[in-house]
Amino acid sequence: MTRCPLGAVLVILGATSAAGQVGDSARLPPGRIIGVFDADAGIPLEGVRIVDAFSGTYAVTTQTGTARLEFLTFRGAAAFVELRKLGYEPKQIVVSRDDTLPITETMQRLTILPQVTTTAKYRIDRDAGRWDGFEDRCRSGSGTCIRTADLEQKPAANIADFLIRAPGVTMGACSVVRGRNTECGHIAMKPTVSPSAYCLPTFFVDGIEWNPKMGPPVDLTPGRAAEGPYTPTNVKAVEVYPPERVRPLRFTGDPTCGAIVIWTK
């Protein structure tokens, strides 16, 4: 009969107990390999970022266009991965936890339009305020643009988490200035009138002014779970105009305060 030393038994029991306490996302399958290639030329793509959508961690493909997927975080049976490379269309894929076969993906080059030269000067105050003028308004520098790619980076956030970083947006103080401040702890702007209290910007959804009697269309408090009617899951872009900046007449709203324009998917 072979005797096992007591110390070895304790080490084995300790290892078994620790293994039983490992979280679901840490029980990863064996390291899987992904290969990424140019969709037209078929050549391996070096320098592609393989980004874990859940954790934000990533790996970069080598000269052979490959990378190991040992860093993925699984939620249930799958992980979500985004492929990113300058000059190529980003791509999202689902990686199954149970499948261990190598993955092969292709990426499509971005279409580069020929440069157009014009002598016409853009006037944001004459802009029609439609979705097809979004990029022109963004280039004007009059407001801040939050694009689809920005929102997709943090799909679990609420819109206030993005708005608070836009110039002109602040948090309403919890002190009353002549009875005008009702924005305590909410995103707000400083109006162009005196006294300089805080005011809630006028919201527009797909170009139409939002009725404030229905409550705000988005969450107003950063750092909380998304609960508003419009969140990063159903919004494709946002425009933020501080009160002192020029904006399309369609987005005037309260002229003493700013405007926030939400474009839905």
PLY file of the C-alpha trace (Angstrom):
ply
format ascii 1.0
element vertex 265
property float x
property float y
property float z
element edge 264
property int vertex1
property int vertex2
end_header
0.00 0.00 0.00
1.38 3.39 -1.07
1.04 6.22 1.43
0.55 9.78 0.32
2.27 12.41 2.49
-0.15 14.69 4.34
1.41 17.83 2.78
0.76 16.57 -0.74
-2.88 15.88 0.15
-3.33 19.44 1.42
-1.77 20.88 -1.76
-4.11 18.82 -3.97
-7.17 19.78 -1.94
-6.20 23.45 -2.02
-5.73 23.39 -5.79
-9.11 21.70 -6.26
-10.85 24.25 -4.05
-9.25 27.19 -5.88
-10.22 25.76 -9.27
-13.83 25.54 -8.14
-13.87 29.26 -7.38
-12.73 30.43 -10.85
-15.32 32.67 -12.56
-17.13 31.71 -15.75
-15.21 34.18 -17.95
-11.85 32.76 -16.75
-12.56 29.17 -17.85
-11.27 29.73 -21.37
-10.97 27.03 -24.03
-7.52 26.14 -25.39
-5.83 29.01 -27.21
-7.51 29.45 -30.58
-5.92 31.06 -33.65
-7.51 33.58 -35.99
-6.18 34.41 -39.44
-7.16 37.68 -41.17
-6.74 38.30 -44.91
-7.39 41.02 -47.48
-10.78 40.25 -49.09
-9.56 41.14 -52.62
-5.87 40.22 -52.69
-6.08 37.29 -50.28
-2.83 38.32 -48.57
-2.38 38.07 -44.78
-3.10 41.33 -42.94
-0.51 42.36 -40.38
-1.40 44.85 -37.62
-5.12 44.04 -37.34
-6.42 44.70 -33.84
-8.49 41.79 -32.54
-10.55 43.53 -29.83
-12.60 41.79 -27.12
-15.90 43.73 -27.02
-16.55 42.78 -23.38
-13.21 43.78 -21.84
-11.57 46.07 -24.42
-8.37 43.97 -24.40
-6.86 43.11 -27.77
-4.15 41.30 -29.69
-2.47 42.36 -32.96
-1.96 40.06 -35.94
1.60 39.18 -37.00
3.15 39.13 -40.49
1.26 35.90 -41.14
-2.05 37.66 -40.36
-2.61 35.51 -37.29
-3.17 36.07 -33.58
-4.04 33.89 -30.59
-7.42 34.35 -28.89
-6.30 33.44 -25.38
-7.48 36.80 -23.97
-11.20 36.57 -24.81
-13.92 37.00 -22.18
-16.88 34.71 -22.70
-20.44 35.50 -21.66
-22.25 32.20 -21.69
-21.45 30.33 -24.90
-19.85 33.13 -26.92
-17.48 36.08 -27.07
-17.81 39.11 -29.34
-14.77 40.31 -31.26
-14.15 43.34 -33.47
-11.47 43.44 -36.19
-9.95 46.87 -36.79
-7.28 48.08 -39.19
-6.65 51.49 -40.71
-7.90 51.58 -44.29
-10.31 48.66 -43.83
-13.95 48.34 -42.87
-14.27 47.27 -39.20
-15.83 43.87 -38.74
-17.58 42.13 -35.83
-17.66 38.38 -35.32
-18.99 35.95 -32.73
-16.59 33.37 -31.30
-18.13 30.19 -29.90
-16.74 28.90 -26.61
-17.02 25.23 -27.64
-15.47 25.50 -31.11
-11.67 25.11 -31.10
-11.00 25.16 -34.86
-8.90 28.02 -36.31
-10.89 31.03 -37.56
-10.38 32.59 -40.99
-11.75 36.09 -41.67
-11.40 38.60 -44.51
-11.52 42.40 -44.35
-12.71 44.77 -47.07
-10.75 47.90 -47.97
-12.47 51.25 -47.43
-13.66 52.96 -50.58
-11.73 56.22 -51.04
-13.70 58.83 -52.98
-11.88 61.30 -55.26
-11.18 64.70 -53.75
-13.66 67.42 -54.70
-12.62 71.09 -54.64
-15.26 73.77 -54.21
-15.21 77.52 -53.61
-18.59 77.55 -51.87
-18.50 78.42 -48.16
-20.56 76.28 -45.84
-23.05 78.13 -43.62
-24.24 76.07 -40.66
-26.96 78.60 -39.87
-28.48 77.78 -43.27
-28.18 74.03 -42.88
-31.50 72.19 -43.23
-30.83 70.13 -40.11
-31.25 66.75 -41.80
-29.24 63.57 -41.27
-27.53 63.86 -44.67
-25.89 67.10 -43.49
-24.41 65.53 -40.36
-20.78 65.40 -41.55
-20.89 68.98 -42.90
-22.10 70.21 -39.51
-19.42 68.19 -37.74
-16.68 69.64 -39.93
-17.89 73.16 -39.18
-16.60 72.85 -35.59
-19.66 74.63 -34.24
-20.70 71.66 -32.14
-19.47 68.29 -30.94
-20.31 65.13 -32.87
-20.60 61.71 -31.23
-20.55 59.09 -33.96
-21.69 55.47 -34.19
-18.16 54.16 -33.58
-17.92 56.19 -30.35
-21.23 54.81 -29.07
-20.36 51.21 -30.01
-17.21 51.33 -27.90
-19.37 51.54 -24.76
-22.73 49.93 -25.58
-23.62 49.46 -21.88
-23.14 53.16 -21.02
-25.89 55.75 -21.12
-25.94 58.81 -23.39
-25.11 61.13 -20.48
-21.73 59.36 -20.16
-20.89 60.64 -23.66
-22.50 64.07 -23.32
-20.58 65.01 -20.16
-17.33 64.95 -22.19
-18.61 67.40 -24.83
-17.43 71.04 -24.57
-20.12 73.24 -23.05
-21.76 70.40 -21.10
-21.39 70.32 -17.33
-23.12 68.99 -14.23
-25.79 71.17 -12.68
-24.78 72.27 -9.17
-27.08 71.42 -6.28
-27.54 75.01 -5.15
-30.49 77.18 -6.16
-29.74 80.51 -7.87
-32.89 82.65 -7.60
-35.01 79.55 -8.00
-33.79 78.81 -11.55
-31.61 75.73 -10.97
-33.47 72.47 -11.37
-30.56 70.54 -12.89
-28.96 69.25 -9.67
-26.72 66.28 -10.55
-27.85 66.26 -14.18
-26.01 67.20 -17.35
-26.64 70.87 -18.09
-25.30 73.95 -19.85
-24.67 77.53 -18.84
-27.25 79.85 -20.49
-26.31 83.08 -22.24
-28.45 85.15 -19.85
-27.70 86.49 -16.38
-27.67 85.23 -13.67
-25.61 82.35 -14.99
-27.54 79.40 -13.57
-27.74 75.99 -15.21
-30.26 75.03 -17.88
-31.29 71.83 -19.62
-30.59 71.97 -23.38
-33.40 71.53 -25.89
-33.45 67.96 -27.25
-34.20 67.05 -30.85
-34.80 63.47 -32.01
-34.29 62.85 -35.74
-34.67 66.59 -36.33
-37.93 67.00 -34.37
-38.02 68.93 -31.09
-38.66 66.60 -28.16
-41.62 67.47 -25.92
-40.10 68.03 -22.41
-43.45 67.06 -20.82
-42.62 63.49 -21.80
-39.44 63.62 -19.72
-35.95 63.67 -21.23
-35.29 61.33 -24.17
-31.97 60.16 -22.67
-30.49 59.58 -19.23
-29.28 62.83 -17.66
-27.05 61.36 -14.93
-23.67 59.90 -15.97
-22.42 56.68 -14.44
-25.77 54.94 -14.16
-27.29 52.02 -16.06
-28.92 53.05 -19.34
-32.67 53.44 -18.79
-33.73 56.29 -21.08
-35.78 55.78 -24.22
-32.65 56.36 -26.29
-29.37 54.59 -25.45
-26.20 53.57 -27.37
-28.12 50.51 -28.59
-30.63 52.50 -30.67
-28.78 55.80 -31.30
-26.37 56.16 -34.23
-25.10 59.70 -33.61
-25.46 62.80 -31.41
-24.77 66.50 -32.03
-24.10 68.86 -29.11
-24.37 72.65 -29.52
-23.47 74.96 -26.61
-25.66 78.10 -26.38
-22.96 80.46 -27.63
-22.31 78.47 -30.83
-24.10 78.83 -34.17
-26.43 75.98 -35.08
-29.10 75.30 -37.74
-32.30 77.29 -37.24
-34.17 74.01 -36.99
-32.22 73.25 -33.79
-32.67 76.62 -32.10
-35.11 75.56 -29.37
-34.48 77.77 -26.34
-32.02 80.32 -27.78
-30.57 81.06 -24.33
-29.52 77.44 -23.77
-27.90 74.80 -25.95
-29.25 72.02 -28.14
-28.64 68.26 -28.27
-29.64 66.41 -31.45
-30.14 62.63 -31.34
-30.17 60.52 -34.49
-31.67 57.06 -34.12
-30.78 53.86 -35.97
0 1
1 2
2 3
3 4
4 5
5 6
6 7
7 8
8 9
9 10
10 11
11 12
12 13
13 14
14 15
15 16
16 17
17 18
18 19
19 20
20 21
21 22
22 23
23 24
24 25
25 26
26 27
27 28
28 29
29 30
30 31
31 32
32 33
33 34
34 35
35 36
36 37
37 38
38 39
39 40
40 41
41 42
42 43
43 44
44 45
45 46
46 47
47 48
48 49
49 50
50 51
51 52
52 53
53 54
54 55
55 56
56 57
57 58
58 59
59 60
60 61
61 62
62 63
63 64
64 65
65 66
66 67
67 68
68 69
69 70
70 71
71 72
72 73
73 74
74 75
75 76
76 77
77 78
78 79
79 80
80 81
81 82
82 83
83 84
84 85
85 86
86 87
87 88
88 89
89 90
90 91
91 92
92 93
93 94
94 95
95 96
96 97
97 98
98 99
99 100
100 101
101 102
102 103
103 104
104 105
105 106
106 107
107 108
108 109
109 110
110 111
111 112
112 113
113 114
114 115
115 116
116 117
117 118
118 119
119 120
120 121
121 122
122 123
123 124
124 125
125 126
126 127
127 128
128 129
129 130
130 131
131 132
132 133
133 134
134 135
135 136
136 137
137 138
138 139
139 140
140 141
141 142
142 143
143 144
144 145
145 146
146 147
147 148
148 149
149 150
150 151
151 152
152 153
153 154
154 155
155 156
156 157
157 158
158 159
159 160
160 161
161 162
162 163
163 164
164 165
165 166
166 167
167 168
168 169
169 170
170 171
171 172
172 173
173 174
174 175
175 176
176 177
177 178
178 179
179 180
180 181
181 182
182 183
183 184
184 185
185 186
186 187
187 188
188 189
189 190
190 191
191 192
192 193
193 194
194 195
195 196
196 197
197 198
198 199
199 200
200 201
201 202
202 203
203 204
204 205
205 206
206 207
207 208
208 209
209 210
210 211
211 212
212 213
213 214
214 215
215 216
216 217
217 218
218 219
219 220
220 221
221 222
222 223
223 224
224 225
225 226
226 227
227 228
228 229
229 230
230 231
231 232
232 233
233 234
234 235
235 236
236 237
237 238
238 239
239 240
240 241
241 242
242 243
243 244
244 245
245 246
246 247
247 248
248 249
249 250
250 251
251 252
252 253
253 254
254 255
255 256
256 257
257 258
258 259
259 260
260 261
261 262
262 263
263 264
